[in-house]
Amino acid sequence: MKMSPEHTKAAAQMLPGIITAEGFLGDDSRPLPDIIQADEEQASRLGVEWEQVAETLHALRNAGMEGQGTSVEYLRKWNVRVDEARGVLPCPFKDGLFHKHTILVTHKASGAQLVFSELSLHLLETHHFLQGRGSSFRMELAQIKKVLEL
């Protein structure tokens, strides 16, 4: 897929050392639109709806914020811990600033875990971008489906 000017600018911001030390693409060499398209196709195959995922992740993050760095049980299904670092991170698409919160969600029954940041949640919700393969904050759709019981 051809890179739009918006994708070209965003991809440049995702390189290591620009916004974060490791960047957003990991070891994934695919163009940004191809990464997004592949994840959108997989979401469709798995029956995962972006809006439902974002809504659930927001609820989990909000519940975890109550714990102030300690684990909080949510809906008897998950344990959620939010760790906070000072500062904010800009979206590589230039549409917002996001607190440096790292959210760890553990599905109680299976022990499966999902780690995401506020910026990761925004990227998923707004851009359908889960980050490149090998990125520390990449969220795999199969793991999302398992942890969130979708």
C-alpha positions, 0 to 999 in steps of 0.5 A: 500500500502506498504511503500517504503524506500523513503516514510518511510523517508519522512513520518518521516520528516512530523511529527509535530516538524520536519520541521514545528510545526504542520507537514504535516499529520494533523490527518490523520492516513493513510500511506503516499502512501495511502494518495497519492493514494487516492488523485490520484484516486480522481483527476482522478474521478474529471478530475483534471490533476496535471500538469494543476493545478500546472501550474495554481498555479504557474501563480497565485503565480507569479502574486501575488508576484507582489503585495508584500503583497497586493491583485492583480487581475489576469485574472479578475477571481482571487484575489491573495495575497502572504504573505512572512515570512523569511526563507525556508522550506525543502521538506520532500522528500529531494528534495529542499528548498522552500520560506515561502510564503503563497498564498491566491487565491480568486475566484472572482465570487464565493468567494471560496478560496484556500491557499497554500505555495510554499512547498505545490505547490512543493508537489502537482506538484512533489509528488502528495501529498496534505498533510493529512486530517486536515493539515492546508495546505491540498488542497482538490481537489474539492476546487482546481477544484472550485477555478481554474475553472477546 
